[in-house]
Amino acid sequence: MLNSIDIKNIFQNINLGEKVSINGWVRTFRSNRFINLNDGSCMEDLQCVIDFEKFDKKILSEINTGSSLNIIGEVVESQGRGQSVEIVVNEIRVLGLSNPDQYPIQPKKHSFEFLRENAHLRIRTKTISSVMRIRSELSYAIHKFFNENNFYYVHTPIITGSDAEGAGEMFKVSTLDLNNVPKNENEEIDFSKDFFGKETNLTVSGQLEAESYALGLGKVYTFGPTFRAENSNTSRHLAEFWMIEPEMAFYELEDNINLAEKFIKSIIQNIYKKCKKEIMFLSERLFKEEQNLPKNERNEMSLDKRINFVINNDFIRITYNEAFEILKNSTPNKKNKFKYPISEWGIDFQSEHERFLVEKHFKSPVVVYNYPSKIKAFYMRLNDDNKTVRAMDILFPGIGEIVGGSQREERLDVLKKRIAHLNIDEKELWWYLDLRKYGSVKHSGFGLGLERLILFITGMGNIRDVIPFPRTPKNAEF
Amino acid sequence: MLNSIDIKNIFQNINLGEKVSINGWVRTFRSNRFINLNDGSCMEDLQCVIDFEKFDKKILSEINTGSSLNIIGEVVESQGRGQSVEIVVNEIRVLGLSNPDQYPIQPKKHSFEFLRENAHLRIRTKTISSVMRIRSELSYAIHKFFNENNFYYVHTPIITGSDAEGAGEMFKVSTLDLNNVPKNENEEIDFSKDFFGKETNLTVSGQLEAESYALGLGKVYTFGPTFRAENSNTSRHLAEFWMIEPEMAFYELEDNINLAEKFIKSIIQNIYKKCKKEIMFLSERLFKEEQNLPKNERNEMSLDKRINFVINNDFIRITYNEAFEILKNSTPNKKNKFKYPISEWGIDFQSEHERFLVEKHFKSPVVVYNYPSKIKAFYMRLNDDNKTVRAMDILFPGIGEIVGGSQREERLDVLKKRIAHLNIDEKELWWYLDLRKYGSVKHSGFGLGLERLILFITGMGNIRDVIPFPRTPKNAEF
């Protein structure tokens, strides 16, 4: 029996005249003659040409969009445009039927809303499969970058007993019987009866644990799921998303920014090479979609060009103070066009401000650093001005914040003051403080949201379309 | 200013006579003269030799186990045994103190129990850091293997609304107020008020979702955290652990077993090359530990030899029927030495039976396949005998089951019967059944527990010591 091979192999190792066996799903079947077959191994369909007079009518009737076939035939030079080779079919075996009246994924344009309701089948579309191939290759590029730069991969815990991070609302994890929650004498929930003997949640960040590992292994990173129980029904928020968090001993803020910029450029460049076909397809898709928009809402640059811009240009670096002055003196601020006017030093920037800086003022990715301490987390290193901390955010066109990071406070006394000021119980952080007691060193790190980066690379408009099975308020289907 | 470099670089790119700056933590400080410094970049400490007469007494008093230093000095050929180069120290800067009376990680042997209580600091020990380096390199080897073999990496959801898998007890995920759980008119919990509008749990496996992606992308794999809320306080169980689940369209059971064997050998071989030093260190550690055991409880082969045995020998493949006959006719069964005697066909094998097959009878990894359908999951493909399913388990010496997999039932009618028989609600699995309605194809997959494989490679005795921050009953510290 002839062993079946991947369609990708047929495109890559052309042996004209060779007899091959392939499996796949029918994308289209035209004129009783041209079957476009896809097996997932690459973006392109393989055209399989049949002489319908040689085949049984029953078999022909079973070749519908979505049905699965085994085809044996000969590789020949393609007669049509756009493909190098095609198959002249000798034998067809129908593996699985697909009723054309019922199959949801028809060979036509579907709305992304409809596809989300069929998240188990949408991977069979060209757009979603291109996005998910990019997601896969991007994940690999991330591991490759860190491995080649001597970082160790650390699996920080998903279930956490700590709630001191304050990065957002958390999901509770429990095995208590919700019909009959056990209470103690004081009528408080008796968590000693819960699985872990205490209250536990899903992690919002692996940073604190990653710090403990950086102070032993030097350079580490996490890459795992994180969670926010926030009722944000937007195109940029997920309740469950994947985050990458590198953490480096002996790194100061500037080293941290340098690494983040090098990292982002390197992985995007890697993807641009590996997934060129997918990116060109998605770039064209976006271009067509934007034709329906008024001209001023279209992107100035095509997706392809935006990606190259990021790879080839230095990110702009400005302090919070500089950003504040630019925004304060900006035309939209003076003309009262911002929903949140810029007046008092110390306010947090809103999405509208970030977009102005990135998309209007600099037209480039922008790193803003040295933020006011009041609007940033307790673990960020205080500057000598006692007002700002060594935080940095990287802002991307069309996406907003894609990276948030900082140099961490390594001085035990300063950290303790900060914790006390915020009324966090020191006992909750005993082990985190230990890291400052025994051989404390300067260290830094950042977090990158995987889905936001995929949004940038794919030009997709909704974060729910760049993760296989999105989790959002009122939605945990599949 | 001299830029600091990683200690790993000093060992790899020796430039005798070069002046270097290094950072790290003191492992030991002997005779006021020899500082063993480690920065996490590699397993080996770098010996730094000081002339104590040239340094301030205060500085010398601050050089203790655990304190962090910046050292500037010259690379010279080592005078001592066991290392190629050392540093003649010119300058020392103490970065962070470590009180020798308080620092938990003293330069002596600590029990693993003690180290678990200090999981934030145990990464600074040679044993745990060796294990975690292997964990990191192994994870990378896994991604590399799949990427090079044209698999796509899929992030299946962690929070799941489905409870149809039956792989084990699940953790509930909720944002309901446990002090005041909302009820509906029928006094049932009103999950419509919960974050996702329904009951949700932490996933026990990404398999079902991975199947949906395999039927679009061809070959996929997951690599992520999975959860079991089982009250198993053993050295082989974790409530939170990492699993790798490849899923391949068009694969039958034999292809599946072939892939699993090739995969395991390939990644272990990769690790054996990349982490040779760590493995030799851990092999010696285990050898010493086993000297305290009676001779019949020691391993016949050293860790190093066991690893090579797996790389270089074919796994034994037997059916459940064959395994059953071997066990039934075995000496321990005849002499009533098994806790669970082997008599009736159809029973599930216990750990004692698996160990007999692997460690006594075959002295090799063993693949057992074609299990009775009654003891296996609903999604496994029924054989023509109507009694067995195309399941396979891979059993490893000292570990037991390390891989569980199967060919999946691709026939809609057979699958529906199986589901009905088990009283699972078809509606729960509507999307999973859809995969059999539209272009169904043969497909297969397996799951590999990352921590069990690390146990095998490192020779560690307790699964809590091969994951950074273990989650077990009554324990979610850090």
Chai-1 contact restraints between the chains, C-beta under 6 A:
chainA,res_idxA,chainB,res_idxB,connection_type,confidence,min_distance_angstrom,max_distance_angstrom,comment,restraint_id
A,N23,B,F250,contact,1.0,0.0,6.0,A-B,restraint_1
A,W25,B,G439,contact,1.0,0.0,6.0,A-B,restraint_2
A,D39,B,G218,contact,1.0,0.0,6.0,A-B,restraint_3
A,G40,B,G216,contact,1.0,0.0,6.0,A-B,restraint_4
A,G40,B,L217,contact,1.0,0.0,6.0,A-B,restraint_5
A,G40,B,G218,contact,1.0,0.0,6.0,A-B,restraint_6
A,S41,B,G218,contact,1.0,0.0,6.0,A-B,restraint_7
A,G66,B,Y438,contact,1.0,0.0,6.0,A-B,restraint_8
A,G66,B,G439,contact,1.0,0.0,6.0,A-B,restraint_9
A,S67,B,G439,contact,1.0,0.0,6.0,A-B,restraint_10
A,S68,B,G439,contact,1.0,0.0,6.0,A-B,restraint_11
A,S68,B,V441,contact,1.0,0.0,6.0,A-B,restraint_12
A,L95,B,V441,contact,1.0,0.0,6.0,A-B,restraint_13
A,G96,B,G439,contact,1.0,0.0,6.0,A-B,restraint_14
A,G96,B,S440,contact,1.0,0.0,6.0,A-B,restraint_15
A,G96,B,V441,contact,1.0,0.0,6.0,A-B,restraint_16
A,S98,B,Y438,contact,1.0,0.0,6.0,A-B,restraint_17
A,S98,B,G439,contact,1.0,0.0,6.0,A-B,restraint_18
A,Y103,B,Y438,contact,1.0,0.0,6.0,A-B,restraint_19
A,H120,B,S212,contact,1.0,0.0,6.0,A-B,restraint_20
A,H120,B,W431,contact,1.0,0.0,6.0,A-B,restraint_21
A,I123,B,Y213,contact,1.0,0.0,6.0,A-B,restraint_22
A,I123,B,G216,contact,1.0,0.0,6.0,A-B,restraint_23
A,R124,B,G216,contact,1.0,0.0,6.0,A-B,restraint_24
A,S136,B,Y152,contact,1.0,0.0,6.0,A-B,restraint_25
A,S136,B,Y153,contact,1.0,0.0,6.0,A-B,restraint_26
A,S139,B,Y153,contact,1.0,0.0,6.0,A-B,restraint_27
A,Y140,B,H143,contact,1.0,0.0,6.0,A-B,restraint_28
A,Y140,B,N147,contact,1.0,0.0,6.0,A-B,restraint_29
A,H143,B,Y140,contact,1.0,0.0,6.0,A-B,restraint_30
A,H143,B,H143,contact,1.0,0.0,6.0,A-B,restraint_31
A,N147,B,Y140,contact,1.0,0.0,6.0,A-B,restraint_32
A,N150,B,S41,contact,1.0,0.0,6.0,A-B,restraint_33
A,Y152,B,S136,contact,1.0,0.0,6.0,A-B,restraint_34
A,Y153,B,S136,contact,1.0,0.0,6.0,A-B,restraint_35
A,Y153,B,S139,contact,1.0,0.0,6.0,A-B,restraint_36
A,V154,B,P468,contact,1.0,0.0,6.0,A-B,restraint_37
A,H155,B,W242,contact,1.0,0.0,6.0,A-B,restraint_38
A,P157,B,F469,contact,1.0,0.0,6.0,A-B,restraint_39
A,I158,B,P225,contact,1.0,0.0,6.0,A-B,restraint_40
A,I158,B,E240,contact,1.0,0.0,6.0,A-B,restraint_41
A,I159,B,E240,contact,1.0,0.0,6.0,A-B,restraint_42
A,I159,B,R471,contact,1.0,0.0,6.0,A-B,restraint_43
A,I159,B,A476,contact,1.0,0.0,6.0,A-B,restraint_44
A,G161,B,A476,contact,1.0,0.0,6.0,A-B,restraint_45
A,F171,B,V173,contact,1.0,0.0,6.0,A-B,restraint_46
A,K172,B,S174,contact,1.0,0.0,6.0,A-B,restraint_47
A,V173,B,F171,contact,1.0,0.0,6.0,A-B,restraint_48
A,S174,B,K172,contact,1.0,0.0,6.0,A-B,restraint_49
A,T175,B,A229,contact,1.0,0.0,6.0,A-B,restraint_50
A,L178,B,V181,contact,1.0,0.0,6.0,A-B,restraint_51
A,L178,B,I189,contact,1.0,0.0,6.0,A-B,restraint_52
A,V181,B,L178,contact,1.0,0.0,6.0,A-B,restraint_53
A,I189,B,L178,contact,1.0,0.0,6.0,A-B,restraint_54
A,F195,B,A229,contact,1.0,0.0,6.0,A-B,restraint_55
A,F196,B,A476,contact,1.0,0.0,6.0,A-B,restraint_56
A,G197,B,K474,contact,1.0,0.0,6.0,A-B,restraint_57
A,T200,B,A476,contact,1.0,0.0,6.0,A-B,restraint_58
A,E209,B,F469,contact,1.0,0.0,6.0,A-B,restraint_59
A,S212,B,H120,contact,1.0,0.0,6.0,A-B,restraint_60
A,Y213,B,I123,contact,1.0,0.0,6.0,A-B,restraint_61
A,G216,B,G40,contact,1.0,0.0,6.0,A-B,restraint_62
A,G216,B,I123,contact,1.0,0.0,6.0,A-B,restraint_63
A,G216,B,R124,contact,1.0,0.0,6.0,A-B,restraint_64
A,L217,B,G40,contact,1.0,0.0,6.0,A-B,restraint_65
A,G218,B,D39,contact,1.0,0.0,6.0,A-B,restraint_66
A,G218,B,G40,contact,1.0,0.0,6.0,A-B,restraint_67
A,G218,B,S41,contact,1.0,0.0,6.0,A-B,restraint_68
A,P225,B,I158,contact,1.0,0.0,6.0,A-B,restraint_69
A,A229,B,T175,contact,1.0,0.0,6.0,A-B,restraint_70
A,A229,B,F195,contact,1.0,0.0,6.0,A-B,restraint_71
A,E240,B,I158,contact,1.0,0.0,6.0,A-B,restraint_72
A,E240,B,I159,contact,1.0,0.0,6.0,A-B,restraint_73
A,W242,B,H155,contact,1.0,0.0,6.0,A-B,restraint_74
A,F250,B,N23,contact,1.0,0.0,6.0,A-B,restraint_75
A,W431,B,H120,contact,1.0,0.0,6.0,A-B,restraint_76
A,W431,B,F478,contact,1.0,0.0,6.0,A-B,restraint_77
A,Y438,B,G66,contact,1.0,0.0,6.0,A-B,restraint_78
A,Y438,B,S98,contact,1.0,0.0,6.0,A-B,restraint_79
A,Y438,B,Y103,contact,1.0,0.0,6.0,A-B,restraint_80
A,G439,B,W25,contact,1.0,0.0,6.0,A-B,restraint_81
A,G439,B,G66,contact,1.0,0.0,6.0,A-B,restraint_82
A,G439,B,S67,contact,1.0,0.0,6.0,A-B,restraint_83
A,G439,B,S68,contact,1.0,0.0,6.0,A-B,restraint_84
A,G439,B,G96,contact,1.0,0.0,6.0,A-B,restraint_85
A,G439,B,S98,contact,1.0,0.0,6.0,A-B,restraint_86
A,S440,B,G96,contact,1.0,0.0,6.0,A-B,restraint_87
A,V441,B,S68,contact,1.0,0.0,6.0,A-B,restraint_88
A,V441,B,L95,contact,1.0,0.0,6.0,A-B,restraint_89
A,V441,B,G96,contact,1.0,0.0,6.0,A-B,restraint_90
A,P468,B,V154,contact,1.0,0.0,6.0,A-B,restraint_91
A,F469,B,P157,contact,1.0,0.0,6.0,A-B,restraint_92
A,F469,B,E209,contact,1.0,0.0,6.0,A-B,restraint_93
A,R471,B,I159,contact,1.0,0.0,6.0,A-B,restraint_94
A,K474,B,G197,contact,1.0,0.0,6.0,A-B,restraint_95
A,A476,B,I159,contact,1.0,0.0,6.0,A-B,restraint_96
A,A476,B,G161,contact,1.0,0.0,6.0,A-B,restraint_97
A,A476,B,F196,contact,1.0,0.0,6.0,A-B,restraint_98
A,A476,B,T200,contact,1.0,0.0,6.0,A-B,restraint_99
A,F478,B,W431,contact,1.0,0.0,6.0,A-B,restraint_100
